[in-house]
Amino acid sequence: MSGIRSDKELIAQIVARDQTAMSTLYARHHVRLYRYLVRLMRNEAVAEELMNEVFMECWRKADSFEGRSAVSTWLTTIAHNRAVSVLRKRSDAPLDEDYAVQIADDEDTPEVVSQKRDKAEIMRECMNRLSADHREIIDLVYYHDKSVAEVAEITNIPSNTVKTRMFYARKKLAGLMREAGLDRGWP
């Protein structure tokens, strides 16, 4: 097959045990899943292990993908469920945003890089002051571009609950950011 294959086409090929399709799907989604899991788990090694488990489950259970949601939503749901399972076993590991990945633009001046780093640090501190439920909703919507319906599916809560949590999370985050001297937290 020539050209770029959609995620759903890749899943169909994974069902047929196409290792190249699995490698392509992994290449497309592993960075976002890893970042999501690092934010939840607060441990890079555990996040890496869970991410590998997500893709192993994808390989083993690709035939269970029903196509009712985006493949990225399905993978994030698997990641969420695995993370929640680990966190339940380790009650001492709270959900948190401590590890936000910072990537400086190569074209930025040292001053701009410093300002971005400072703003990112303030944002992380503000995010850390949100409840775990609110942090997760903000993370999925703003950092992973998930819709309300996708967040509801991933977290296994009703869409109206997602909307309510989003409303209160944004309100609280806006207040925290104003207190910290940031006028705006997102575009």
C-alpha positions as CSV (number, residue, x, y, z in Angstrom):
1,M,0.0,0.0,0.0
2,S,1.4,3.4,-0.9
3,G,0.9,6.7,0.8
4,I,0.2,7.5,4.4
5,R,-2.1,5.0,6.1
6,S,-4.7,6.1,8.6
7,D,-4.6,4.8,12.1
8,K,-7.7,2.7,11.5
9,E,-6.0,1.1,8.4
10,L,-3.0,0.4,10.6
11,I,-5.1,-1.3,13.2
12,A,-6.7,-3.5,10.5
13,Q,-3.2,-4.4,9.4
14,I,-2.1,-5.1,12.9
15,V,-5.0,-7.5,13.3
16,A,-3.4,-9.3,10.3
17,R,-0.1,-9.2,12.3
18,D,1.7,-6.6,10.1
19,Q,4.7,-5.6,12.2
20,T,5.4,-2.6,10.0
21,A,1.9,-1.3,10.7
22,M,2.6,-1.7,14.4
23,S,5.9,0.2,14.1
24,T,4.2,3.0,12.3
25,L,1.4,3.3,14.9
26,Y,4.0,3.3,17.7
27,A,6.0,6.0,15.9
28,R,2.9,8.2,15.6
29,H,1.6,7.9,19.1
30,H,4.4,6.8,21.6
31,V,5.6,10.4,22.4
32,R,2.1,11.7,23.4
33,L,1.2,8.5,25.3
34,Y,4.6,8.7,27.2
35,R,4.1,12.3,28.1
36,Y,0.5,11.6,29.3
37,L,1.7,8.7,31.4
38,V,4.7,10.6,32.9
39,R,2.3,13.4,34.0
40,L,0.0,10.8,35.6
41,M,2.6,8.6,37.2
42,R,5.3,11.1,38.1
43,N,7.9,8.5,37.2
44,E,9.5,8.2,33.8
45,A,10.5,4.5,34.2
46,V,6.9,3.5,35.2
47,A,5.5,5.6,32.3
48,E,7.9,3.9,29.9
49,E,6.8,0.5,31.1
50,L,3.1,1.3,30.9
51,M,3.5,2.8,27.5
52,N,5.1,-0.5,26.3
53,E,2.2,-2.4,27.9
54,V,-0.3,-0.2,26.0
55,F,1.3,-1.1,22.7
56,M,1.6,-4.8,23.6
57,E,-2.1,-4.7,24.4
58,C,-2.8,-3.0,21.1
59,W,-0.9,-5.7,19.3
60,R,-2.7,-8.5,21.2
61,K,-6.2,-7.0,21.1
62,A,-6.2,-4.9,17.9
63,D,-9.2,-7.0,16.8
64,S,-11.2,-5.6,19.7
65,F,-10.9,-2.1,18.4
66,E,-14.5,-1.3,17.2
67,G,-13.8,2.0,15.4
68,R,-16.3,4.0,17.4
69,S,-13.6,6.4,18.5
70,A,-10.2,7.6,17.2
71,V,-7.3,5.1,17.6
72,S,-5.5,7.7,19.7
73,T,-8.5,7.8,22.1
74,W,-8.5,4.0,22.3
75,L,-4.8,4.0,23.1
76,T,-5.1,6.7,25.7
77,T,-8.0,4.8,27.3
78,I,-5.8,1.8,27.6
79,A,-3.0,4.0,29.1
80,H,-5.5,5.6,31.5
81,N,-6.8,2.2,32.7
82,R,-3.3,0.8,33.2
83,A,-2.2,3.9,35.1
84,V,-5.3,3.9,37.3
85,S,-4.7,0.2,38.0
86,V,-1.1,0.9,39.1
87,L,-2.0,3.9,41.1
88,R,-4.6,1.9,43.0
89,K,-2.0,-0.6,43.9
90,R,0.4,2.2,45.0
91,S,-1.8,4.5,47.0
92,D,1.3,6.5,47.9
93,A,1.6,7.7,44.2
94,P,-0.8,10.6,43.6
95,L,-1.8,11.8,40.2
96,D,0.3,14.8,39.4
97,E,1.7,17.1,36.7
98,D,5.3,17.4,38.0
99,Y,6.9,16.3,34.8
100,A,5.9,18.5,31.9
101,V,8.1,18.1,29.0
102,Q,9.9,21.4,28.0
103,I,11.3,21.6,24.5
104,A,13.0,24.9,23.6
105,D,12.6,26.2,20.1
106,D,16.1,26.2,18.5
107,E,15.4,29.7,17.1
108,D,14.6,31.2,20.5
109,T,17.1,33.5,22.1
110,P,18.4,32.6,25.6
111,E,16.1,35.3,27.0
112,V,13.0,33.9,25.3
113,V,14.0,30.3,26.4
114,S,14.3,31.6,30.0
115,Q,10.9,33.3,29.8
116,K,9.2,30.2,28.4
117,R,10.8,28.1,31.1
118,D,9.6,30.5,33.8
119,K,6.1,30.5,32.4
120,A,6.1,26.7,32.0
121,E,7.2,26.4,35.6
122,I,4.5,28.7,36.9
123,M,1.9,26.8,34.8
124,R,3.1,23.5,36.3
125,E,2.9,24.9,39.8
126,C,-0.6,26.1,39.1
127,M,-1.6,22.8,37.5
128,N,-0.2,21.0,40.6
129,R,-2.6,22.9,42.8
130,L,-5.6,21.5,40.9
131,S,-7.3,18.3,42.1
132,A,-6.1,15.1,40.4
133,D,-9.5,14.9,38.5
134,H,-9.2,18.5,37.2
135,R,-5.5,18.0,36.2
136,E,-6.4,15.0,34.2
137,I,-9.2,16.7,32.3
138,I,-7.0,19.7,31.5
139,D,-4.2,17.4,30.4
140,L,-6.4,15.4,28.1
141,V,-8.2,18.4,26.5
142,Y,-5.3,20.9,26.2
143,Y,-2.2,18.7,25.9
144,H,-3.7,15.8,24.0
145,D,-6.4,17.6,22.1
146,K,-9.2,15.3,23.2
147,S,-12.8,16.2,22.8
148,V,-15.3,16.0,25.7
149,A,-16.7,12.7,24.3
150,E,-13.2,11.3,24.0
151,V,-12.3,12.3,27.6
152,A,-15.5,10.8,28.9
153,E,-14.6,7.5,27.1
154,I,-11.0,7.6,28.4
155,T,-11.9,8.3,32.0
156,N,-15.1,6.3,32.0
157,I,-17.2,9.2,33.3
158,P,-20.3,10.9,31.8
159,S,-19.7,13.8,29.3
160,N,-21.6,16.2,31.6
161,T,-19.2,15.4,34.4
162,V,-16.3,16.1,32.0
163,K,-17.8,19.4,31.1
164,T,-18.4,20.3,34.8
165,R,-14.9,19.4,35.8
166,M,-13.5,21.3,32.8
167,F,-15.5,24.4,33.8
168,Y,-14.3,24.3,37.4
169,A,-10.7,23.4,36.5
170,R,-10.4,26.3,34.0
171,K,-11.9,28.7,36.6
172,K,-9.6,27.5,39.3
173,L,-6.6,27.5,37.0
174,A,-7.3,31.0,35.7
175,G,-7.4,32.3,39.3
176,L,-4.2,30.5,40.2
177,M,-2.5,31.9,37.2
178,R,-3.7,35.4,37.9
179,E,-2.3,35.1,41.5
180,A,1.0,33.9,40.0
181,G,1.2,36.9,37.6
182,L,0.2,35.2,34.4
183,D,-2.7,36.9,32.6
184,R,-3.5,34.0,30.4
185,G,-2.6,30.3,30.4
186,W,-3.7,29.2,27.0
187,P,-4.3,30.8,23.6
